[in-house]
Amino acid sequence: MRDYPKILVPPPGPRARAIVERDAAWTSSCYIKEYPLVVARGEGVMVEDVDGNRFLDFMAGIAVASTGYGHPKVVAAVKDAADRFLHICGSDFYYEGMALLCERLARIAPGTSKKRVFLTNSGTEATEAAIKLVRYATRRTAIIAFRGAFHGRTTGAVTLTSSKARQHAGFGPLLPDVYHVQYGYRYRCPWCADEPACNRGCLRVLEDDLFARQLDPHDVAAIFVEPIQGEGGYIVPPPGWLRDLRALCDRYGILLVADEVQSGVGRTGKMWACDHEGVEPDILLTAKGLGSGMPIGAMIAKESVSTWESGSHGSTFGGNPVCCAAALATLDLVEGGLMANAAAMGERLKAGMCRLAEKHACIGDVRGAGLMVGVEFVKDRGTREPAPDIVHELVQRAFERGLLLLGAGKSALRLAPPLVVGAGDVDIALEMIDAGLGEIA
């Protein structure tokens, strides 16, 4: 029997409040804290707080808990690895798990080119590794990223990030020679105002404006792109846009770096979001769902690009043996059925949200692939004026009633449950969102 969602005490309850107060007294002021969820344990798609409240999780720790909470195969792999040894530096020594994971990632990466893998602790570290490698491999310095992008928060990664101004505020000067251009968008391109769904318009700004007026394309080392933007609002570019970007990079000898930190490892119903377009990037970045919650990421690069010498880069903890074991177990589960489940449940979720869009005029768009679904909220469908207040209120109301949600971008709701989510879970989440919107209206 499903015993969630179930609210026993209005959250945050007394135990949760005590922990929130302690946290507020001692942790860094930079933490965001979306709402006062104080987790005690989890199982599958259920999260239980310290007061016994049980929540249906539709954000998966920001798309990290790919196999759900406490999956027995992942837990067994972690325990087995921990029993053997907790650490030996993979930059300096060898162990089987690291070799197995690097081979596995290289073989399942998009395209047919041979790949080489550098393991990290996070997506941000994978981005930093890629920044260094593209400049080393090309002997060029300029890097292009997209407005709305999120590539991390360390100095190099946050320079590429263009999600919120506060992520840059007070930290300059940041990395030089980085440029941002318009991301592909399915509605109205500023370069092709008469075309409601433009494939090439947002890329014309590169050649007709940036390359023509400001930046020689032969000085560009790489273009970093999220095949589906994450923090920017779960934005899905038009069909063919990513292929056009690949072709543009090929024309000028520019490396294409696909940031699949949030969209990869089966979340979109395929192993990588690039696979939907048949695009092989020169470098692919992954993290988040790769270890089912254990801290691990990877930079997967074509062998032809991996030209740096021994000692050019390294990591003390990157590719930790326990994390490698979790990642291998995760990939087994994703390829063994969870990727297919993400595709099926994603279609159910999108179809349900489209039905809610017919009922609630504040829903301006439903988009996504697999279990990476974005819902845009607007004040008026005619003008498409963003409605961030609706997203905030819906997320808070859902938390109070036992559904965990998160916003993204300016006025979007992201729906990214664990890949183990079932049809009943999807239907309950839709009912709760429907009820919350009805109350807000």
GIQUI-V409648 format. One record per backbone hydrogen bond with DSSP energy under -1.0 kcal/mol. CO is the residue of the C=O (numbers start at 1). NH is the residue of the N-H. Records with the same first field share a line. If there is no record, write none. Layout:
BEGIN
CO = NH  NH
END
This chain:
BEGIN
6 = 54
13 = 17
14 = 18
15 = 19
16 = 20
17 = 21
18 = 22
19 = 23
20 = 24
21 = 25
22 = 26
23 = 27
28 = 31
35 = 37
38 = 50
41 = 48
43 = 46
44 = 69
45 = 57
46 = 43
47 = 55
48 = 40  41
49 = 52
53 = 49
54 = 6
55 = 47
56 = 404
58 = 416
59 = 63
60 = 64  65
64 = 66
65 = 68
66 = 419
69 = 44
71 = 75
72 = 76
73 = 77
74 = 78
75 = 79
76 = 80
77 = 81
78 = 82
79 = 83
81 = 85
89 = 92  93
95 = 99
96 = 100
97 = 101
98 = 102
99 = 103
100 = 104
101 = 105
102 = 106
103 = 107
104 = 108
114 = 303
116 = 301
118 = 299
120 = 297
122 = 126
123 = 127
124 = 128
125 = 129
126 = 130
127 = 131
128 = 132
129 = 133
130 = 134
131 = 135
132 = 136
133 = 137
134 = 138
135 = 139
142 = 221  222
143 = 179
144 = 224
145 = 181
146 = 149
149 = 162
154 = 158
155 = 159
156 = 160
157 = 161
162 = 148
164 = 167
165 = 168  169
168 = 171
177 = 143
179 = 145
181 = 147
189 = 192
192 = 195
200 = 203  204
203 = 206  207
204 = 208
205 = 210
206 = 211
209 = 213
210 = 214  215
216 = 219
217 = 220
219 = 142
221 = 255
222 = 144
223 = 257
225 = 259
230 = 233  234
231 = 409
235 = 229
238 = 241
240 = 244
241 = 245
242 = 246
243 = 247
244 = 248
245 = 249
246 = 250
247 = 251
248 = 252
249 = 254
255 = 223
256 = 282  283
257 = 225
258 = 260  285
260 = 264
266 = 269
267 = 371
271 = 265  266
272 = 275
273 = 276
274 = 277  279
282 = 302
283 = 258
284 = 300
285 = 260
286 = 298
287 = 290
291 = 294
297 = 120
298 = 286
299 = 118
300 = 284
301 = 116
302 = 305  306
305 = 307
309 = 312
317 = 320
320 = 324
321 = 325
322 = 326
323 = 327
324 = 328
325 = 329
326 = 330
327 = 331
328 = 332
329 = 333
330 = 334
331 = 335
332 = 336
333 = 338
334 = 337  339
337 = 341
338 = 342
339 = 343
340 = 344
341 = 345
342 = 346
343 = 347
344 = 348
345 = 349
346 = 350
347 = 351
348 = 352
349 = 353
350 = 354
351 = 355
352 = 356
353 = 357
354 = 358
356 = 360
360 = 363
362 = 378
365 = 376
367 = 374
369 = 372
372 = 369
373 = 415
374 = 367
375 = 413
376 = 364  365
377 = 387
380 = 384
385 = 379
387 = 391
388 = 392
389 = 393
390 = 394
391 = 395
392 = 396
393 = 397
394 = 398
395 = 399
396 = 400
397 = 401
398 = 403
399 = 402
402 = 56
404 = 58
406 = 414
408 = 412
411 = 377
412 = 408
413 = 375
415 = 373
418 = 421
422 = 426
423 = 427
424 = 428
425 = 429
426 = 430
427 = 431
428 = 432
429 = 433
430 = 434
431 = 435
432 = 436
433 = 437
434 = 438
435 = 439
436 = 440
437 = 441
END
